[in-house]
Amino acid sequence: MAELQKILEASSAFKSELMENFMSQSCRDISNKTASTTTTTTSSLNANINNSNSNINDNDNRIISNNYSTTTTTTTTGNINKNMTGASNIVSKESSPTNINANINSNSNTINSDQQQQHFYVDPKANSLSDVRSVLNKMKEIPAEQRVLIDQITDVATEAHMSSTLNTQASIREASERIDTQMKAMGNQMPDMSKLTINPSAMMQHFLNSMVPEMTKVVNFSKQLPGFSDVDTEDQITLIKQGIFEVMIARITLLIDHVKDSMIDPSLKMKSPRPMVRKMSPLGPFIDTFFDIAKLTNPLNLTDGENGLFGAILMLCPDRHGLKNVTAVQTIQHLYLQALHLLLKHNHKDADDLFCNLLSAIPSIRKVNDEHFRLVSNMKKKCAADFETHFPQLHRELFDTSLH
């Protein structure tokens, strides 16, 4: 974790007194709720014990009374014998070695299956925001004392996004217009890619090298988010390692024109139609999946602030594998969801639908993230030496699953 640790230590974290106070109060509320639940449970348990003791005493009295009645004793003995016969059958079934071994084997198979599924810890099905309508309903009630904190989160997340990416709405719009003007001057003729000499290895190396500064920008973006520095360093690393590519996916899809099916390159200098992107071996088929996500998110016409909050929600995800303090991350993400919904309401008439549609795109982003981990793992399996040579150290730390 040397490179990632350096970036985390080098970039200054945003410290929010409002967030610190909110998290402290949340911890106290959870502690009080837990204590209250424990007290209630203990009281209920004591009541049940008292009731059980009362029933035992009543049964003892009945047994003593029944000892004086021969008829009752005979009947009771008969019932006991019948019960014992039933008990014998139960013991026979439960103690059967065949049944026990079958259960053990069944459990072992389940465990092995789970272990195999956890090889790639990004589970596209594990999405705490899957019930988006339920999430939406929770967003509509914000205590007055939280509004100042929500406003701070919105302002800081927007600024963090704007300062850590080239893919702002204004820059993408300007680049698209400039490239279209250049294409018109050339007679709208695209180069024939089939006649160009393309070195897949060189393209791969260029892509990987260009990812490092983008990954660094996302780490710096995360450090600026109110609340991120309030979780411990180990959880920060877990969130970054499993969430960084999802944030990058959300940013890269902004470069895609979902209507014309074209994509601007990350340097904002050229535009390529989707069929051309698909042919750019060996990464073309993978990058092509970004177009499908763009068709889900780009029609929503999100502002830079909304994109920044969405990136924060992807990063501050409480269902990441290996998180220590899930509750803290969940509490922080909830604030960002509230901030996003409020900003959507301020900027759009159909805020509720936009909110639900945006969250509904998360499983698709997760799926691409998972596929990226698989690609990296397969590359390493096929040729470990090339993996070490061609992948920058930061990339290996973040995406090599054997290091987790």
MITIKE-512474 format. One line per 5 residues: number of its first residue (from 1); for each residue x, y, z of N, C-alpha, C. Coordinates in steps of 0.1 Angstrom, whole numbers, plus 5000, padded with zeros to 4 digits. Layout:
N
NUM) X:Y:Z:X:Y:Z:X:Y:Z  ... $
//
This chain:
404
1) 5008:4988:5000:5000:5000:5000:5009:5013:5000  5021:5011:4996:5030:5023:4997:5026:5035:4989  5022:5033:4977:5019:5044:4968:5006:5051:4973  4996:5042:4976:4983:5047:4980:4985:5055:4994  4993:5049:5003:4995:5055:5016:5002:5069:5014 $
6) 5011:5070:5004:5018:5083:5002:5008:5093:4997  4998:5089:4988:4989:5099:4983:4979:5103:4995  4975:5094:5003:4966:5097:5014:4973:5106:5024  4986:5104:5026:4993:5113:5036:4996:5126:5030  4999:5126:5016:5003:5139:5010:4991:5148:5008 $
11) 4979:5143:5005:4968:5152:5003:4961:5155:5016  4958:5168:5017:4952:5173:5030:4937:5169:5030  4933:5165:5042:4919:5160:5043:4910:5172:5048  4898:5172:5044:4888:5183:5048:4883:5179:5062  4885:5188:5071:4880:5186:5085:4867:5195:5087 $
16) 4857:5188:5091:4844:5195:5093:4840:5194:5107  4839:5205:5114:4835:5205:5128:4820:5201:5129  4812:5205:5119:4798:5201:5119:4797:5186:5117  4805:5180:5108:4804:5165:5106:4809:5158:5119  4820:5163:5125:4825:5156:5137:4814:5156:5148 $
21) 4807:5168:5150:4797:5169:5160:4785:5159:5157  4782:5159:5144:4771:5150:5140:4774:5136:5142  4786:5132:5139:4790:5118:5140:4791:5114:5155  4795:5123:5163:4796:5121:5178:4782:5119:5183  4773:5127:5179:4759:5126:5184:4753:5113:5179 $
26) 4756:5109:5166:4750:5097:5161:4755:5085:5169  4768:5085:5173:4774:5074:5181:4767:5073:5194  4764:5085:5200:4757:5085:5213:4743:5080:5212  4736:5084:5201:4722:5079:5199:4722:5064:5197  4732:5058:5189:4733:5044:5187:4735:5037:5200 $
31) 4744:5042:5209:4748:5036:5221:4735:5036:5231  4728:5047:5231:4716:5048:5239:4705:5038:5234  4704:5037:5221:4694:5028:5216:4697:5014:5219  4710:5011:5218:4715:4997:5221:4712:4994:5236  4716:5004:5245:4714:5002:5259:4699:5000:5262 $
36) 4690:5008:5255:4676:5007:5258:4671:4994:5253  4676:4989:5242:4671:4976:5236:4676:4965:5246  4688:4966:5251:4693:4956:5260:4685:4955:5273  4681:4967:5278:4673:4968:5290:4659:4961:5288  4653:4965:5276:4640:4959:5273:4640:4944:5271 $
41) 4651:4939:5265:4653:4925:5263:4654:4918:5276  4662:4924:5285:4665:4918:5298:4652:4917:5306  4644:4928:5306:4631:4928:5313:4622:4917:5308  4621:4916:5294:4613:4906:5288:4617:4892:5292  4631:4890:5292:4636:4877:5296:4633:4874:5310 $
46) 4634:4884:5319:4631:4881:5333:4616:4878:5335  4608:4885:5327:4593:4882:5328:4591:4868:5324  4597:4864:5313:4595:4850:5308:4600:4840:5318  4611:4843:5324:4617:4833:5334:4607:4832:5346  4601:4843:5350:4592:4843:5361:4579:4835:5358 $
51) 4575:4837:5345:4563:4830:5341:4566:4815:5340  4578:4811:5335:4582:4797:5334:4583:4791:5348  4588:4798:5358:4589:4793:5372:4575:4791:5377  4566:4800:5374:4552:4799:5379:4546:4786:5373  4549:4784:5360:4543:4772:5354:4549:4759:5359 $
56) 4562:4760:5362:4569:4748:5368:4562:4745:5382  4560:4755:5390:4554:4753:5403:4540:4747:5402  4532:4752:5392:4519:4747:5390:4519:4732:5386  4529:4729:5377:4530:4715:5373:4534:4706:5384  4543:4711:5393:4548:4703:5404:4536:4700:5413 $
61) 4527:4710:5415:4515:4708:5424:4506:4697:5417  4505:4698:5404:4496:4688:5397:4502:4674:5399  4515:4673:5397:4521:4660:5398:4520:4654:5412  4522:4663:5422:4520:4658:5436:4506:4654:5438  4496:4661:5433:4482:4658:5435:4479:4645:5428 $
66) 4485:4643:5416:4482:4631:5408:4488:4619:5413  4498:4620:5422:4504:4608:5428:4495:4600:5437  4484:4607:5441:4474:4601:5450:4464:4594:5442  4464:4595:5428:4454:4589:5420:4460:4579:5411  4457:4566:5413:4462:4555:5406:4459:4556:5391 $
71) 4446:4560:5388:4442:4561:5374:4450:4571:5367  4452:4583:5374:4459:4594:5368:4474:4589:5365  4480:4582:5375:4493:4578:5374:4495:4569:5362  4486:4559:5360:4486:4550:5349:4486:4557:5336  4476:4567:5335:4475:4574:5323:4487:4582:5320 $
76) 4492:4589:5330:4504:4597:5328:4516:4588:5324  4517:4576:5330:4528:4567:5326:4527:4563:5311  4514:4561:5307:4512:4557:5293:4516:4568:5284  4512:4580:5287:4516:4591:5279:4531:4593:5278  4538:4591:5290:4552:4592:5290:4559:4582:5281 $
81) 4554:4570:5282:4559:4559:5273:4558:4563:5259  4545:4568:5255:4543:4572:5241:4553:4583:5237  4555:4592:5247:4564:4603:5244:4578:4599:5242  4582:4589:5251:4595:4584:5250:4598:4577:5237  4587:4569:5232:4588:4563:5219:4590:4573:5208 $
86) 4583:4584:5209:4584:4595:5199:4598:4601:5200  4603:4603:5213:4616:4609:5215:4627:4600:5209  4625:4587:5210:4634:4577:5205:4635:4579:5190  4624:4580:5183:4624:4582:5169:4631:4595:5165  4629:4606:5173:4635:4618:5170:4650:4617:5172 $
91) 4655:4611:5183:4669:4609:5185:4675:4600:5174  4668:4590:5170:4673:4581:5159:4675:4589:5146  4666:4598:5143:4667:4606:5131:4679:4616:5132  4679:4623:5144:4689:4634:5145:4703:4629:5146  4705:4617:5152:4718:4612:5154:4723:4603:5143 $
96) 4715:4602:5132:4719:4594:5121:4732:4600:5115  4743:4592:5114:4755:4597:5108:4754:4602:5094  4745:4595:5087:4743:4598:5073:4737:4612:5071  4727:4615:5080:4721:4628:5079:4730:4639:5084  4738:4636:5094:4747:4646:5099:4758:4649:5088 $
101) 4764:4639:5082:4774:4641:5072:4768:4648:5060  4755:4645:5057:4749:4652:5046:4748:4667:5048  4744:4670:5061:4743:4684:5065:4757:4691:5064  4767:4684:5069:4781:4690:5069:4785:4692:5055  4783:4682:5046:4787:4684:5032:4780:4695:5026 $
106) 4767:4696:5029:4759:4707:5023:4764:4721:5027  4768:4722:5040:4773:4734:5046:4787:4737:5040  4795:4727:5038:4808:4729:5032:4807:4734:5018  4798:4728:5010:4796:4732:4997:4792:4747:4996  4783:4751:5006:4779:4765:5006:4790:4774:5009 $
111) 4799:4770:5019:4811:4778:5023:4820:4779:5011  4823:4768:5004:4832:4768:4993:4827:4777:4982  4814:4776:4980:4808:4785:4969:4809:4799:4973  4807:4803:4986:4808:4817:4990:4822:4822:4989  4832:4813:4992:4846:4817:4991:4850:4820:4976 $
116) 4844:4812:4967:4847:4814:4953:4841:4827:4949  4829:4830:4953:4823:4843:4949:4830:4855:4955  4837:4853:4967:4844:4864:4973:4858:4867:4967  4862:4858:4957:4875:4860:4951:4875:4874:4945  4864:4878:4938:4863:4892:4934:4853:4898:4943 $
121) 4858:4907:4952:4850:4912:4963:4840:4922:4959  4840:4927:4946:4830:4936:4942:4818:4928:4937  4808:4928:4945:4796:4920:4942:4785:4930:4936  4783:4928:4923:4773:4938:4917:4759:4936:4923  4756:4925:4929:4743:4923:4935:4742:4929:4949 $
126) 4753:4931:4955:4753:4937:4969:4752:4952:4967  4740:4957:4968:4737:4971:4967:4728:4976:4977  4733:4983:4987:4724:4988:4998:4714:4998:4994  4715:5003:4981:4705:5012:4976:4696:5006:4966  4695:4993:4966:4687:4986:4955:4672:4990:4956 $
131) 4667:4992:4968:4653:4996:4969:4652:5011:4969  4653:5017:4957:4655:5031:4956:4643:5039:4961  4631:5034:4959:4619:5041:4964:4619:5042:4979  4624:5032:4985:4624:5032:5000:4635:5043:5004  4646:5043:4997:4656:5053:5000:4651:5067:4998 $
136) 4643:5069:4987:4638:5082:4984:4629:5087:4995  4621:5078:5000:4611:5082:5011:4619:5087:5024  4631:5080:5026:4639:5084:5038:4645:5098:5036  4647:5102:5023:4654:5115:5020:4645:5127:5023  4632:5125:5023:4623:5136:5023:4621:5142:5037 $
141) 4627:5136:5047:4626:5142:5060:4640:5145:5066  4643:5158:5066:4656:5162:5071:4654:5171:5083  4660:5167:5094:4659:5176:5106:4665:5190:5103  4659:5200:5109:4664:5214:5106:4678:5215:5110  4683:5209:5121:4696:5211:5125:4707:5205:5116 $
146) 4702:5196:5107:4711:5190:5097:4713:5198:5084  4704:5208:5082:4704:5215:5069:4718:5223:5067  4723:5228:5078:4736:5235:5076:4747:5225:5072  4747:5214:5078:4757:5203:5074:4755:5198:5060  4742:5197:5056:4739:5192:5043:4744:5202:5032 $
151) 4742:5215:5035:4746:5226:5026:4761:5226:5025  4768:5224:5036:4783:5223:5036:4788:5211:5028  4781:5200:5029:4785:5188:5021:4783:5191:5006  4772:5197:5003:4770:5200:4989:4780:5209:4983  4784:5220:4990:4793:5230:4985:4807:5223:4984 $
156) 4811:5216:4994:4825:5210:4994:4826:5199:4984  4816:5191:4983:4817:5180:4973:4817:5185:4959  4810:5196:4956:4810:5202:4943:4823:5208:4940  4829:5215:4949:4843:5220:4947:4853:5209:4946  4852:5199:4954:4861:5188:4953:4861:5181:4939 $
161) 4848:5180:4934:4847:5174:4920:4853:5183:4910  4850:5196:4910:4854:5205:4900:4869:5206:4900  4876:5205:4911:4890:5207:4912:4898:5194:4909  4891:5183:4907:4898:5170:4906:4894:5162:4893  4888:5169:4883:4885:5163:4870:4884:5174:4859 $
166) 4888:5169:4847:4887:5177:4835:4872:5176:4830  4865:5166:4834:4852:5163:4829:4841:5171:4835  4842:5184:4835:4831:5192:4839:4822:5195:4828  4809:5199:4831:4800:5201:4820:4805:5211:4810  4810:5222:4815:4815:5233:4806:4827:5228:4797 $
171) 4836:5221:4803:4848:5217:4795:4844:5206:4785  4835:5197:4788:4831:5187:4778:4823:5194:4767  4814:5203:4770:4806:5210:4760:4816:5218:4751  4825:5225:4756:4835:5233:4748:4843:5223:4739  4848:5212:4745:4856:5203:4737:4847:5197:4726 $
176) 4835:5193:4728:4826:5187:4718:4824:5197:4707  4821:5210:4710:4819:5220:4700:4832:5222:4692  4843:5222:4698:4856:5225:4691:4859:5213:4682  4857:5201:4687:4860:5189:4678:4850:5189:4666  4838:5192:4669:4828:5192:4658:4832:5202:4647 $
181) 4837:5214:4652:4841:5224:4642:4853:5219:4634  4862:5213:4640:4874:5207:4633:4870:5197:4623  4860:5188:4627:4855:5178:4618:4848:5183:4606  4841:5194:4608:4834:5200:4596:4844:5206:4587  4855:5212:4592:4865:5217:4584:4872:5206:4576 $
186) 4872:5194:4581:4878:5183:4574:4868:5175:4565  4856:5181:4564:4846:5174:4556:4839:5163:4563  4840:5163:4577:4833:5152:4585:4839:5139:4582  4851:5138:4578:4857:5125:4575:4865:5120:4586  4861:5107:4591:4869:5101:4601:4880:5092:4595 $
191) 4891:5091:4602:4902:5083:4597:4898:5068:4596  4903:5061:4586:4900:5047:4585:4909:5039:4594  4903:5034:4605:4911:5028:4615:4917:5015:4610  4910:5008:4600:4915:4996:4595:4929:4997:4588  4932:5010:4584:4944:5012:4576:4955:5018:4585 $
196) 4951:5020:4598:4961:5025:4607:4968:5014:4614  4981:5016:4617:4989:5006:4625:4987:5008:4640  4981:4999:4646:4978:5000:4660:4986:4990:4668  4994:4994:4677:5001:4985:4686:4993:4983:4699  4987:4972:4701:4978:4970:4713:4986:4972:4726 $
201) 4999:4967:4726:5007:4969:4738:5009:4983:4741  5012:4991:4731:5014:5005:4733:5002:5012:4738  4990:5008:4732:4977:5014:4736:4974:5011:4750  4977:4998:4754:4975:4994:4768:4983:5002:4777  4996:5003:4774:5005:5010:4783:5001:5025:4784 $
206) 4997:5031:4773:4992:5045:4773:4980:5047:4782  4971:5037:4781:4959:5037:4789:4962:5036:4804  4970:5026:4807:4974:5024:4821:4981:5036:4827  4990:5041:4820:4998:5053:4825:4989:5065:4827  4979:5067:4818:4970:5078:4819:4960:5077:4830 $
211) 4958:5064:4835:4949:5062:4846:4955:5066:4859  4968:5066:4861:4974:5069:4874:4971:5083:4878  4973:5093:4870:4969:5107:4875:4954:5108:4878  4946:5101:4870:4931:5101:4873:4928:5094:4886  4935:5083:4889:4932:5076:4902:4937:5085:4913 $
216) 4948:5092:4911:4953:5102:4921:4943:5113:4924  4937:5117:4913:4926:5128:4914:4914:5123:4922  4910:5111:4920:4899:5105:4927:4902:5103:4942  4915:5099:4945:4919:5098:4959:4918:5112:4966  4923:5122:4959:4923:5136:4965:4908:5140:4966 $
221) 4900:5137:4957:4886:5140:4957:4880:5134:4970  4883:5122:4972:4877:5115:4984:4882:5121:4997  4895:5125:4998:4900:5131:5010:4893:5144:5013  4888:5151:5003:4881:5164:5005:4867:5163:5010  4861:5150:5009:4847:5149:5012:4845:5149:5027 $
226) 4836:5158:5032:4833:5158:5046:4829:5144:5051  4835:5139:5062:4832:5127:5067:4841:5115:5063  4848:5117:5052:4857:5106:5048:4868:5104:5058  4874:5115:5063:4885:5114:5072:4880:5110:5086  4867:5110:5088:4861:5106:5101:4861:5091:5103 $
231) 4863:5083:5093:4865:5068:5094:4879:5065:5095  4883:5054:5101:4897:5051:5103:4904:5048:5090  4917:5049:5090:4926:5048:5078:4923:5035:5071  4922:5024:5078:4920:5011:5072:4907:5011:5064  4897:5017:5069:4884:5017:5062:4885:5027:5050 $
236) 4892:5038:5052:4895:5047:5040:4901:5039:5029  4911:5031:5031:4918:5024:5021:4908:5014:5015  4900:5007:5023:4890:4998:5017:4880:5004:5008  4875:5016:5012:4866:5024:5004:4872:5028:4991  4885:5032:4991:4891:5037:4979:4894:5025:4970 $
241) 4899:5014:4975:4903:5003:4967:4891:4997:4959  4880:4997:4966:4868:4990:4960:4859:5000:4953  4861:5013:4956:4851:5023:4950:4858:5032:4940  4871:5033:4939:4877:5043:4930:4874:5041:4915  4873:5028:4911:4870:5026:4897:4855:5030:4893 $
246) 4846:5028:4903:4833:5032:4901:4831:5047:4899  4839:5055:4907:4839:5069:4905:4845:5073:4891  4855:5066:4887:4861:5068:4874:4852:5065:4863  4844:5054:4865:4834:5050:4855:4824:5062:4853  4819:5067:4865:4809:5078:4864:4815:5090:4857 $
251) 4828:5093:4859:4834:5104:4852:4837:5102:4837  4841:5090:4834:4844:5087:4820:4831:5087:4811  4820:5082:4817:4807:5082:4809:4803:5096:4806  4807:5106:4813:4804:5120:4809:4809:5124:4796  4820:5116:4791:4826:5119:4779:4819:5113:4767 $
256) 4808:5106:4770:4801:5098:4759:4788:5106:4755  4786:5107:4742:4774:5113:4737:4765:5101:4734  4755:5099:4743:4746:5087:4742:4736:5088:4730  4735:5100:4724:4726:5101:4713:4733:5098:4700  4745:5104:4698:4753:5101:4686:4762:5089:4687 $
261) 4763:5083:4699:4771:5071:4702:4785:5074:4698  4791:5084:4704:4805:5087:4703:4811:5091:4716  4824:5091:4716:4831:5093:4729:4843:5102:4727  4844:5112:4736:4856:5121:4736:4867:5114:4744  4879:5115:4740:4890:5109:4748:4893:5117:4760 $
266) 4899:5111:4770:4901:5118:4783:4908:5131:4783  4917:5133:4772:4924:5145:4771:4916:5156:4764  4903:5153:4760:4894:5162:4754:4899:5167:4741  4906:5159:4733:4912:5164:4720:4906:5157:4708  4900:5146:4709:4894:5139:4698:4881:5131:4702 $
271) 4873:5129:4692:4861:5122:4694:4860:5109:4685  4856:5098:4691:4856:5085:4683:4842:5079:4684  4837:5074:4672:4824:5067:4672:4825:5054:4680  4814:5049:4685:4814:5037:4693:4820:5025:4685  4817:5023:4672:4823:5011:4666:4838:5012:4666 $
276) 4844:5024:4665:4858:5025:4665:4864:5022:4679  4857:5027:4689:4861:5024:4703:4861:5009:4705  4851:5002:4700:4850:4988:4702:4861:4980:4696  4867:4985:4685:4878:4978:4678:4891:4981:4684  4892:4990:4693:4905:4993:4699:4910:4982:4709 $
281) 4915:4971:4703:4919:4960:4710:4931:4964:4719  4933:4958:4731:4925:4948:4737:4914:4953:4746  4913:4966:4748:4904:4972:4758:4891:4977:4752  4890:4977:4739:4878:4982:4733:4865:4976:4737  4864:4962:4738:4851:4956:4742:4848:4960:4756 $
286) 4858:4962:4765:4855:4965:4779:4850:4980:4780  4857:4989:4773:4853:5003:4773:4839:5005:4767  4836:4996:4757:4823:4997:4751:4812:4996:4761  4814:4989:4772:4803:4987:4782:4800:5001:4789  4809:5010:4788:4807:5023:4794:4795:5031:4786 $
291) 4794:5028:4773:4783:5034:4766:4769:5030:4771  4768:5018:4776:4755:5013:4782:4752:5021:4794  4762:5023:4803:4760:5031:4815:4756:5045:4812  4763:5051:4801:4760:5065:4797:4746:5066:4793  4740:5056:4787:4726:5057:4783:4717:5057:4795 $
296) 4721:5053:4807:4713:5053:4819:4715:5067:4826  4727:5072:4826:4730:5084:4835:4730:5097:4827  4735:5097:4815:4736:5110:4808:4723:5117:4804  4713:5109:4801:4700:5116:4798:4694:5124:4810  4700:5121:4822:4695:5128:4834:4699:5142:4835 $
301) 4710:5146:4827:4715:5160:4826:4718:5165:4840  4727:5158:4847:4731:5162:4860:4741:5174:4859  4740:5182:4869:4750:5194:4870:4763:5188:4876  4773:5197:4876:4786:5193:4882:4784:5190:4897  4776:5197:4904:4774:5195:4918:4768:5181:4920 $
306) 4758:5178:4912:4751:5165:4913:4760:5154:4910  4769:5156:4900:4778:5145:4896:4788:5143:4908  4792:5154:4914:4802:5153:4925:4795:5146:4937  4783:5148:4940:4776:5141:4951:4774:5127:4947  4771:5124:4935:4769:5110:4931:4783:5102:4932 $
311) 4794:5109:4928:4807:5102:4930:4810:5100:4944  4806:5109:4953:4808:5107:4968:4800:5095:4973  4787:5094:4968:4779:5083:4972:4784:5069:4968  4791:5069:4956:4797:5057:4951:4809:5053:4960  4817:5064:4964:4829:5061:4972:4825:5057:4986 $
316) 4815:5064:4992:4812:5062:5006:4801:5051:5007  4805:5039:5002:4795:5028:5002:4797:5019:5013  4786:5017:5022:4787:5009:5034:4788:4994:5032  4785:4989:5020:4785:4974:5018:4797:4969:5011  4808:4977:5013:4821:4972:5008:4826:4960:5017 $
321) 4832:4950:5010:4837:4939:5017:4849:4943:5026  4848:4939:5039:4859:4941:5048:4859:4954:5056  4848:4962:5055:4847:4974:5063:4846:4971:5077  4853:4978:5086:4851:4976:5100:4839:4983:5106  4838:4996:5103:4827:5004:5109:4817:5007:5098 $
326) 4809:4998:5095:4798:4999:5085:4788:5010:5088  4785:5010:5101:4774:5020:5106:4779:5034:5103  4791:5037:5106:4796:5051:5104:4796:5055:5089  4800:5046:5080:4800:5048:5066:4785:5050:5061  4777:5042:5066:4763:5042:5062:4756:5056:5066 $
331) 4760:5060:5078:4755:5073:5083:4760:5085:5074  4772:5084:5071:4778:5095:5062:4772:5095:5048  4771:5083:5043:4765:5082:5029:4750:5087:5029  4743:5084:5040:4729:5089:5041:4729:5104:5040  4738:5111:5045:4739:5126:5044:4741:5130:5030 $
336) 4749:5123:5023:4752:5126:5009:4740:5124:5000  4732:5113:5003:4720:5110:4996:4710:5121:4998  4709:5126:5011:4700:5137:5014:4704:5150:5006  4717:5152:5006:4723:5164:4999:4719:5163:4984  4721:5151:4978:4718:5149:4964:4703:5152:4961 $
341) 4695:5146:4969:4680:5148:4967:4676:5163:4968  4682:5170:4977:4679:5184:4979:4684:5192:4967  4696:5189:4962:4701:5196:4951:4693:5193:4938  4689:5181:4936:4680:5177:4925:4667:5185:4925  4661:5186:4937:4649:5193:4939:4651:5208:4935 $
346) 4662:5213:4938:4665:5228:4935:4667:5230:4921  4673:5220:4913:4676:5222:4899:4667:5216:4889  4658:5206:4894:4650:5199:4884:4635:5198:4889  4626:5198:4880:4612:5196:4884:4609:5182:4887  4615:5172:4880:4612:5158:4883:4623:5152:4891 $
351) 4626:5158:4903:4637:5154:4911:4636:5140:4916  4624:5136:4920:4622:5122:4926:4625:5112:4916  4621:5114:4903:4623:5104:4893:4638:5103:4889  4644:5115:4889:4659:5116:4886:4667:5109:4897  4663:5111:4909:4670:5105:4921:4669:5089:4919 $
356) 4657:5084:4917:4655:5070:4916:4663:5064:4904  4662:5071:4892:4668:5066:4880:4684:5066:4882  4689:5076:4889:4703:5076:4891:4708:5065:4900  4701:5063:4911:4705:5052:4920:4703:5038:4913  4693:5037:4904:4691:5024:4897:4702:5021:4888 $
361) 4711:5030:4885:4722:5028:4876:4734:5022:4883  4734:5022:4897:4745:5018:4905:4748:5003:4902  4738:4994:4902:4742:4980:4899:4749:4978:4886  4746:4985:4876:4753:4984:4863:4768:4989:4864  4770:5000:4872:4783:5005:4875:4791:4994:4882 $
366) 4784:4988:4892:4791:4977:4900:4795:4966:4891  4787:4962:4881:4790:4951:4872:4802:4954:4864  4804:4966:4859:4816:4970:4851:4828:4970:4861  4826:4975:4873:4837:4975:4882:4842:4961:4885  4833:4952:4887:4836:4938:4889:4843:4932:4877 $
371) 4839:4935:4865:4845:4930:4853:4860:4935:4852  4862:4947:4856:4875:4953:4856:4885:4945:4865  4880:4942:4877:4888:4934:4886:4891:4920:4880  4882:4914:4873:4884:4901:4866:4894:4903:4855  4894:4913:4847:4903:4915:4837:4917:4916:4842 $
376) 4919:4924:4853:4932:4926:4859:4937:4913:4864  4929:4905:4871:4933:4892:4877:4937:4882:4866  4929:4882:4855:4932:4873:4844:4945:4877:4837  4948:4890:4836:4960:4894:4830:4972:4890:4838  4971:4890:4851:4981:4886:4860:4984:4871:4860 $
381) 4973:4863:4859:4974:4849:4858:4981:4845:4845  4978:4851:4834:4983:4847:4821:4998:4850:4820  5002:4862:4826:5016:4865:4825:5020:4875:4837  5024:4869:4848:5027:4877:4860:5039:4887:4857  5048:4883:4849:5060:4892:4847:5055:4904:4839 $
386) 5047:4903:4829:5042:4914:4821:5033:4923:4830  5026:4916:4839:5017:4924:4848:5026:4933:4857  5037:4928:4862:5045:4936:4871:5052:4947:4863  5055:4944:4850:5063:4954:4842:5054:4965:4837  5042:4961:4832:5033:4971:4825:5024:4979:4834 $
391) 5020:4973:4845:5010:4979:4854:5018:4988:4864  5014:5001:4864:5021:5010:4874:5018:5005:4888  5026:5009:4898:5025:5004:4911:5012:5007:4918  5007:5020:4916:4995:5024:4922:4983:5015:4916  4984:5013:4903:4973:5004:4897:4973:4990:4903 $
396) 4985:4985:4905:4986:4971:4910:4981:4971:4925  4984:4981:4932:4979:4982:4946:4964:4983:4947  4958:4990:4938:4944:4993:4939:4936:4981:4933  4941:4975:4922:4932:4966:4915:4937:4951:4915  4948:4948:4921:4953:4934:4921:4946:4928:4933 $
401) 4937:4918:4930:4929:4912:4941:4937:4904:4950  4949:4899:4946:4957:4890:4955:4963:4898:4966  4963:4912:4965:4969:4920:4976:4959:4923:4987  4946:4919:4986:4936:4923:4996:4935:4912:5007 $
//
